[in-house]
Each structure stands twice: as C-alpha cells, then as structure tokens.
Amino acid sequence: MKRLVLSVLVLTSLTGCFRMSVRSPAPRDGAPAGRMGASFVGGLTTSDVAAGECRHGLSRVDVYWPWWSPLVYAVTFGIVAPLRTEYVCAQGPEGAGGGEEVPASVPGL
C-alpha cells in the first residue's frame, strides 16, 4: 500500500502546466479580453477562440490551462482539455499616428 501511495504522489508531482504566450510589436488597443475554449483528443483539434475578434490583428495572446483543467483532462481520459485564451487587439493605423494610408496596389504598374 505504501508503494501505491508513493507512486501516486510521484506521478502527481510530475504533472506540468500548459502556457503559450505570443507578443507582437503592434501597439495595444484597449484592455485584455478573454474566452474559454477546449483542446480535443490530446491536442489533435482545438476550438478557435479569438478568430475574427480583432480588425487589425492581435498585439498579445496568452493561452493556458485554468487551475481546474487537469482535473477535467484526467476525468475524460485526455479527450477534453479546457483552455483559457486572453488577448489584446492591435491598434489600427488611424490610432497609431502612422500618417496617411498606403494604397494596396500602385496604379499603372
């Protein structure tokens, strides 16, 4: 019995956390927003939690497991892992003080 308890304690201590951070040089536009999502079947597919939210792209993105996510992951045998995404939208060219807008194509070429 002692061996089983020791094994469970060792395996529990070897668990890690998941966190991914991405930063861009774009200036921030507003306060951070957050959404919940999930990773399915051991990470083979994920839910898209921030697509289309920001008109000018993203300035900062942090994806991590909430404190209760490993419990859900263990109960579902690795099929579902809840994820939390926090992001900040990038500021557009009109708010960044970049001057006049550059056309996408040059006429006559």
C-alpha positions in Angstrom: 0.0 0.0 0.0 2.9 2.4 0.8 4.3 1.7 -2.7 1.0 2.7 -4.3 0.6 5.9 -2.3 4.3 6.8 -3.1 3.7 6.1 -6.8 0.6 8.3 -6.9 2.4 11.1 -5.1 5.4 10.9 -7.5 3.1 10.9 -10.6 1.1 13.8 -9.3 4.3 15.8 -8.7 5.4 15.2 -12.3 2.4 17.0 -13.8 3.2 20.2 -15.6 1.3 23.2 -16.7 0.5 24.4 -20.2 1.1 28.1 -21.2 1.8 29.7 -24.5 2.4 33.4 -25.0 2.8 35.3 -28.3 3.7 39.0 -28.4 3.9 41.3 -31.5 5.4 44.7 -31.8 2.0 46.2 -32.6 0.7 48.8 -30.1 -2.2 47.6 -27.9 -5.8 48.8 -28.5 -7.8 48.5 -25.3 -7.9 46.2 -22.3 -7.3 42.4 -22.5 -10.3 40.2 -23.4 -10.7 36.5 -22.6 -12.5 33.5 -23.8 -12.8 29.8 -22.9 -12.1 27.1 -25.4 -11.0 23.5 -25.4 -8.5 21.1 -26.9 -9.9 17.8 -28.0 -8.4 14.3 -28.3 -5.0 15.0 -26.9 -4.5 18.3 -28.8 -5.3 17.0 -32.3 -8.0 19.6 -32.6 -8.7 22.8 -30.8 -11.6 25.3 -30.7 -10.8 28.7 -32.3 -11.4 31.2 -29.5 -10.2 34.5 -31.0 -10.7 34.3 -34.7 -12.2 37.4 -36.2 -12.4 39.4 -33.0 -9.8 42.0 -33.9 -10.0 44.0 -37.1 -6.2 44.9 -37.1 -4.8 41.7 -35.7 -3.5 40.8 -32.3 -1.0 42.5 -30.1 -0.7 39.9 -27.4 -2.1 36.3 -26.9 -1.8 34.1 -23.8 -3.2 30.6 -23.9 -3.1 28.5 -20.7 -4.9 25.8 -18.7 -7.1 27.1 -15.9 -6.4 25.5 -12.5 -9.2 23.0 -12.8 -8.3 21.9 -16.4 -6.1 19.0 -15.4 -9.0 17.5 -13.4 -11.3 17.6 -16.5 -8.4 16.2 -18.6 -8.0 13.3 -16.3 -11.7 12.5 -15.9 -12.2 12.5 -19.7 -9.0 10.4 -20.2 -7.4 13.1 -22.3 -10.3 13.7 -24.7 -11.1 17.2 -23.5 -8.8 19.8 -22.0 -10.3 23.3 -21.3 -8.1 26.2 -22.3 -8.3 29.9 -21.4 -7.2 32.5 -24.0 -6.5 36.1 -23.1 -5.8 38.5 -26.0 -5.3 42.2 -26.7 -6.2 43.6 -30.1 -3.7 45.6 -32.1 -4.2 49.3 -32.7 -5.2 50.2 -36.3 -3.1 52.6 -38.5 -5.5 55.5 -37.7 -4.8 55.3 -34.0 -1.1 54.6 -34.2 -0.3 58.0 -35.7 1.3 56.4 -38.8 0.2 59.2 -41.1 -1.7 58.6 -44.3 -2.8 55.2 -45.6 -0.6 53.5 -48.2 -2.6 52.0 -51.1 -2.5 48.2 -51.6 -1.6 48.5 -55.3 0.1 51.1 -57.4 -1.9 52.1 -60.5 -0.1 52.0 -63.8 2.2 49.1 -63.0 
